[in-house]
Amino acid sequence: MLKTMNSSERYSRFRWMILLQNVIITICATVLMISFAPLMGVIGENLKLSIGTATFGFMGLYMLAMAVGCAFSGYLLDRFGVFPVLNYSLIVIFVSNSLLPLLGHSYWPVVAIRVMLALGSAPVFVAIGPAVALWFPPREAATALGVQSVAISTGIMSGLIVSPLLVQSTGVWQNGIAWLSAGVAVAMLPVVAISIAAGKHSPAVQPDEPTSASAPSSISSLVKTRPFLAGILGISCGIWTQQAFNSLAPGYLAVASPVGLGVGAVGAGKLMTTVLLAGIVASILGGILVDKVCGGRVRPVVLTGFILLIASPISLLVPEIFNQRSALILCLMLAGTATPFINPVILGFAAKTFRPSVVGRVVGSWMSVGLFSGAAGVMVGSGALEATGSYRLPMEILSAIAATGLVAALFIYPAKANSTAEFEPTA
């Protein structure tokens, strides 16, 4: 095993450049991911598809491909390293989206382009785990993951705004979305420059160096341990509730009473921005709470997130809350705060708990299962809405899943160092 550097020079300031690289790539990936969402009516009309078919093929299959890609990404990152995989990912993202003007004139070619884009984007959301494990001290892990969460929210908001403007400017949706690749091309310059510069710096932790609580050294020996199982269940519940809430809440706000609140599509969009803005603030706040207030312990913050997710969906159904705009906005803000207290914090737990040599596979498997869970959450929520004609049961299911996550969060703390059988709490 390679020796680590002295503590005085252990954590290079270059780690912030690596975080910047991750932020740039994350924004690129999320902008392209969400670019189709506000244009489903336009795309469906152009390709002579129903909105349901277009949404399933261009967003649903995208998410399924992303889930599969995350599982493979972990192995690629552990095998080849963060920088080569991210560079190739950016190339795949650029090429796939650039093909839209050429191939994007019928259903299945567009589906193929979206699947290719999803597979190229998957490593972006997994790479932060091994990057943080190798380059960042444990006390900064949650903050670094929180910054990536901010990048995701920023990319989503940017994509929702920019893609319709580009389509309006070009007059053709394929050309408008393809122009987003120009931003990816510009992003390649700093991304590649940071990758080249990384050759002159050494990570603070070597890939095979054990952490304080990571005795199991292979992924097969980790999958049966309490930290792994608690983490994968926790993030699955976190992503389920996030995806289900984001799919249900806009409709609940928009549709007419008595089914919904009747604020209309525009009003619902404005109200949902409070969820995204609260999420951006909470992404930074969650990292600070873990790293500075809780002494690196993630469990209190994750528990808080799940408590908010248990309460928020049910509260939206209470007349005393939804009839008062200030109370409604506060409830939506609390829902937006909850998710960043869960998903990035749990991934930060993985980065500082498991050996760097397996963190990629741990995060990849967690994200893969979590994304499948998120897809299931959307389907279960929509099915319950279709069956009952009311948002009550879907919101109650969402709160129940959050309660399951709350139980899992009780067990999210590192294993006892140098032990594969006994686990003692450190949080």
C-alpha positions in Angstrom: 0.0 0.0 0.0 1.2 3.5 -0.8 2.1 5.7 2.1 0.0 8.8 2.7 1.5 12.3 3.0 2.2 14.1 6.2 -0.8 15.7 7.9 0.5 19.2 7.2 0.3 18.6 3.4 -2.4 16.0 3.4 -5.3 17.9 2.0 -4.3 20.0 -0.9 -6.2 23.2 -1.8 -6.6 21.6 -5.3 -9.6 19.7 -3.8 -11.6 22.9 -4.4 -10.7 22.8 -8.1 -12.0 19.2 -8.2 -15.2 20.3 -6.6 -15.5 23.1 -9.1 -15.0 20.5 -11.9 -17.8 18.4 -10.5 -20.1 21.4 -10.2 -19.5 22.3 -13.9 -20.2 18.8 -15.1 -23.2 18.4 -12.9 -24.8 21.6 -14.2 -24.2 20.5 -17.8 -25.8 17.0 -17.1 -28.8 18.3 -15.2 -29.6 21.1 -17.8 -29.7 18.5 -20.6 -31.6 16.0 -18.4 -34.4 18.5 -17.7 -34.4 20.2 -21.1 -37.1 18.0 -22.5 -39.5 18.5 -19.6 -41.0 21.9 -20.4 -41.2 21.0 -24.1 -43.2 17.8 -24.0 -46.2 19.4 -25.7 -44.1 20.8 -28.5 -42.1 17.6 -29.0 -45.1 15.4 -28.9 -46.9 17.5 -31.5 -43.9 17.5 -33.7 -43.3 13.8 -33.5 -47.1 13.0 -33.5 -47.0 11.5 -30.0 -49.3 11.8 -27.0 -47.8 13.7 -24.1 -47.9 10.4 -22.1 -45.9 8.5 -24.7 -43.4 11.3 -25.1 -42.9 11.7 -21.3 -42.5 7.9 -20.9 -39.9 7.6 -23.7 -37.9 10.8 -23.1 -38.1 11.2 -19.4 -39.2 7.8 -17.9 -36.7 5.7 -20.0 -34.1 8.3 -19.4 -34.4 7.7 -15.6 -34.3 4.0 -16.0 -31.2 4.2 -18.1 -29.7 6.5 -15.5 -30.4 3.9 -12.8 -28.6 1.2 -14.7 -25.8 3.5 -15.6 -25.1 4.4 -12.0 -24.5 0.8 -11.1 -21.9 0.4 -13.8 -20.4 3.8 -13.2 -19.3 2.8 -9.7 -17.1 0.0 -11.1 -15.7 2.3 -13.8 -14.8 5.0 -11.3 -13.1 2.5 -9.0 -11.3 0.9 -11.8 -10.1 3.8 -14.0 -10.4 6.8 -11.6 -12.5 9.9 -11.4 -10.9 12.1 -14.0 -10.8 9.8 -17.1 -14.4 8.7 -16.5 -15.7 12.2 -16.1 -13.9 13.4 -19.2 -15.4 10.6 -21.3 -18.8 11.2 -19.7 -18.7 14.8 -20.9 -17.8 13.7 -24.4 -20.7 11.3 -24.5 -23.1 14.0 -23.2 -21.9 16.4 -25.9 -22.1 14.0 -28.7 -25.5 12.5 -27.8 -27.2 15.8 -27.4 -25.6 17.2 -30.6 -27.2 14.4 -32.6 -30.7 15.7 -32.2 -30.9 17.9 -35.4 -29.6 14.9 -37.4 -31.5 12.0 -35.8 -34.3 13.6 -33.7 -37.2 13.3 -36.1 -38.8 10.1 -34.9 -39.6 8.4 -31.6 -37.1 5.7 -31.2 -34.0 7.6 -32.4 -34.8 10.3 -29.9 -35.3 7.6 -27.2 -31.8 6.2 -28.2 -30.3 9.7 -27.9 -31.8 10.2 -24.4 -30.7 6.8 -23.2 -27.1 7.5 -24.5 -27.3 10.9 -22.7 -28.4 9.2 -19.5 -25.6 6.6 -19.6 -23.1 9.4 -20.2 -24.6 11.5 -17.3 -24.7 8.6 -14.7 -21.0 8.8 -13.7 -21.4 12.5 -13.0 -23.8 11.8 -10.1 -21.6 9.0 -8.7 -18.1 10.5 -9.1 -18.6 12.9 -6.2 -18.4 10.0 -3.8 -14.9 8.8 -4.6 -13.7 12.3 -5.3 -14.7 13.4 -1.8 -13.3 10.2 -0.2 -9.9 10.7 -1.9 -9.5 14.5 -1.7 -11.5 15.9 1.1 -11.2 15.6 4.9 -14.2 13.9 6.6 -15.3 17.1 8.2 -15.9 18.6 4.8 -17.6 15.7 3.1 -21.2 16.7 3.7 -20.4 20.3 2.6 -18.9 19.1 -0.6 -21.9 16.9 -1.3 -24.2 19.8 -0.5 -22.4 21.9 -3.1 -23.2 19.3 -5.7 -26.8 19.3 -4.6 -26.8 23.1 -5.2 -25.4 22.4 -8.7 -28.2 20.0 -9.4 -30.9 22.5 -8.4 -29.1 25.2 -10.4 -29.0 23.0 -13.5 -32.6 22.1 -13.3 -33.8 25.7 -12.9 -31.4 26.8 -15.7 -32.7 24.0 -18.1 -36.3 24.8 -17.4 -35.7 28.4 -18.4 -33.1 28.2 -21.1 -34.3 25.3 -23.3 -37.7 26.9 -24.1 -36.0 30.2 -24.9 -33.6 28.5 -27.3 -36.4 26.6 -29.0 -38.3 29.8 -29.4 -35.2 31.5 -30.8 -34.4 28.7 -33.4 -38.0 27.8 -34.2 -37.2 24.0 -34.2 -37.0 22.1 -30.9 -34.2 19.8 -32.1 -32.0 22.7 -32.9 -32.9 24.6 -29.8 -32.0 21.7 -27.4 -28.9 20.9 -29.5 -27.6 24.4 -28.9 -27.2 23.5 -25.2 -24.3 21.4 -26.4 -22.4 24.7 -27.0 -22.4 25.2 -23.2 -21.1 21.6 -22.8 -18.3 22.4 -25.3 -17.3 25.5 -23.3 -17.4 23.5 -20.1 -14.9 21.0 -21.5 -12.1 23.6 -21.3 -12.0 24.0 -17.5 -12.9 20.3 -17.0 -10.1 19.0 -19.1 -7.7 21.6 -17.7 -8.4 20.5 -14.1 -8.0 16.8 -15.1 -4.6 17.6 -16.6 -3.6 19.7 -13.5 -4.6 16.8 -11.2 -1.6 14.9 -12.5 0.6 17.3 -10.5 -1.3 16.7 -7.2 -1.7 13.7 -5.1 -4.9 12.8 -3.3 -4.8 13.0 0.5 -6.0 9.4 0.8 -4.8 6.5 -1.4 -7.5 4.3 -2.9 -6.6 1.3 -0.8 -6.2 3.2 2.5 -8.6 2.2 5.2 -10.8 4.8 6.8 -11.7 4.8 10.5 -14.7 2.5 10.1 -14.2 0.6 6.8 -12.7 -2.7 7.6 -14.5 -4.6 4.8 -12.3 -4.1 1.7 -14.6 -5.5 -1.0 -18.0 -4.6 -2.1 -19.3 -8.1 -1.7 -18.3 -8.0 2.0 -20.0 -4.7 2.5 -23.5 -5.4 1.2 -24.5 -7.3 4.3 -23.2 -4.8 6.8 -25.4 -2.5 8.8 -23.9 0.8 7.4 -24.4 -0.3 3.8 -27.9 -1.6 4.3 -29.1 1.4 6.3 -27.5 3.8 3.8 -29.1 2.1 0.7 -32.5 2.0 2.4 -32.3 5.6 3.6 -31.3 7.0 0.2 -34.0 4.8 -1.6 -36.6 6.3 0.7 -35.1 9.8 0.2 -35.2 9.6 -3.6 -38.7 7.9 -3.6 -40.1 10.8 -1.6 -38.3 13.4 -3.7 -39.4 12.1 -7.0 -43.0 11.4 -5.8 -43.4 14.8 -4.2 -42.0 16.6 -7.3 -44.5 14.7 -9.5 -47.5 15.1 -7.3 -47.2 18.6 -5.8 -47.4 20.7 -9.0 -50.7 18.9 -10.0 -52.1 19.2 -6.5 -51.4 22.9 -6.5 -52.7 23.5 -10.0 -55.9 21.5 -10.5 -59.2 22.8 -9.4 -60.9 22.2 -6.1 -62.0 19.9 -4.6 -59.2 17.6 -6.0 -56.5 20.3 -5.8 -56.0 23.8 -4.7 -56.8 25.4 -8.0 -54.0 28.0 -8.3 -53.5 27.1 -12.0 -50.3 26.0 -13.8 -48.6 29.4 -13.6 -49.4 29.7 -9.9 -48.2 26.2 -9.2 -45.0 26.8 -11.1 -44.3 29.9 -9.0 -45.1 28.1 -5.7 -42.8 25.2 -6.7 -39.9 27.6 -7.1 -40.0 27.9 -3.3 -39.3 24.2 -3.1 -36.2 24.5 -5.3 -34.9 27.7 -3.6 -35.3 26.2 -0.2 -33.5 23.1 -1.5 -30.5 25.2 -2.6 -30.2 26.9 0.8 -30.7 23.6 2.6 -28.0 21.9 0.5 -25.4 24.2 2.0 -27.1 24.3 5.5 -27.1 20.5 5.7 -23.4 20.3 5.1 -22.7 22.9 7.6 -24.9 21.2 10.2 -23.1 17.9 9.7 -19.5 19.2 9.4 -19.6 22.1 11.9 -22.5 21.6 14.3 -22.9 17.8 14.6 -19.2 17.0 14.6 -19.4 15.0 11.4 -22.4 12.9 12.5 -24.9 12.5 9.7 -27.7 10.8 11.6 -29.3 13.9 13.3 -29.5 15.8 10.0 -31.0 12.8 8.1 -33.5 12.2 10.8 -34.5 15.8 10.6 -35.0 15.5 6.9 -37.3 12.5 7.2 -39.3 14.1 10.0 -40.0 17.1 7.7 -41.0 14.7 4.9 -43.4 12.9 7.1 -45.1 16.1 8.1 -45.0 18.2 5.0 -47.1 16.2 2.5 -49.9 15.6 5.1 -49.8 19.2 6.1 -50.5 20.3 2.5 -53.9 18.6 2.8 -55.0 20.5 6.0 -57.4 23.4 5.2 -56.0 25.6 7.9 -52.6 25.4 6.0 -53.6 25.4 2.3 -56.1 28.3 2.8 -53.4 30.6 4.1 -50.8 31.4 1.5 -48.0 32.1 4.0 -48.6 28.7 5.7 -48.7 27.0 2.4 -45.4 28.5 1.3 -43.8 27.6 4.6 -45.0 24.0 4.2 -43.5 23.9 0.7 -40.2 25.4 1.9 -40.0 22.7 4.6 -40.6 20.0 2.0 -37.8 21.6 -0.1 -35.5 21.7 2.9 -36.0 18.0 3.6 -34.4 16.3 0.6 -31.0 18.0 0.8 -30.9 16.9 4.5 -31.2 13.3 3.3 -29.7 12.4 -0.1 -26.4 14.3 -0.3 -25.8 13.8 3.5 -26.2 10.0 3.1 -23.8 10.0 0.1 -21.4 12.1 2.2 -21.6 9.3 4.9 -20.6 6.8 2.3 -17.6 8.9 1.2 -16.1 9.1 4.6 -17.1 5.7 5.9 -16.1 3.2 3.3 -12.7 2.5 1.8 -11.9 4.8 -1.1 -11.3 1.8 -3.3 -15.0 0.8 -3.1 -16.7 4.1 -2.6 -17.5 4.4 -6.3 -19.3 1.1 -6.3 -21.1 1.8 -3.0 -22.4 5.2 -4.2 -23.2 3.7 -7.7 -25.2 0.9 -6.2 -27.0 3.2 -3.8 -27.9 5.7 -6.5 -28.9 2.9 -8.9 -31.3 1.4 -6.4 -32.4 4.8 -5.3 -33.3 5.9 -8.9 -35.3 2.7 -9.4 -37.0 3.5 -6.1 -37.8 7.0 -7.4 -39.3 5.6 -10.5 -41.4 3.3 -8.4 -42.5 6.2 -6.2 -43.8 8.1 -9.2 -45.7 5.1 -10.5 -47.2 4.3 -7.1 -48.2 7.9 -6.5 -49.8 8.3 -9.9 -51.5 4.9 -9.6 -53.0 5.9 -6.2 -54.2 9.2 -7.7 -55.8 7.4 -10.6 -57.5 4.8 -8.3 -58.9 7.3 -5.8 -59.2 10.6 -7.7 -57.7 12.3 -4.7 -54.3 13.4 -3.6 -54.8 12.2 0.0 -53.7 8.6 -0.5 -50.6 9.5 -2.6 -49.5 12.0 0.0 -50.1 9.5 2.8 -48.0 6.9 1.0 -45.3 9.5 0.6 -45.3 10.2 4.3 -45.3 6.4 5.1 -42.2 6.0 2.9 -40.5 8.9 4.8 -41.4 7.1 8.1 -39.6 4.0 6.7 -36.6 6.2 5.9 -36.7 7.6 9.4 -36.3 4.1 10.9 -33.4 3.4 8.5 -31.7 6.7 9.5 -31.5 5.4 13.1 -28.9 2.9 11.9 -26.9 5.3 9.7 -23.6 5.5 11.6 -20.2 4.0 10.9 -19.2 0.4 11.9 -16.7 -0.1 14.7 -13.2 0.2 13.2 -11.6 -3.1 12.2 -14.7 -5.1 12.8 -16.9 -6.8 10.3 -19.3 -8.4 12.8 -19.9 -5.9 15.6 -21.0 -2.3 15.1 -21.0 0.3 17.8 -22.5 3.7 17.3 -20.3 6.8 16.9 -23.2 9.1 16.1 
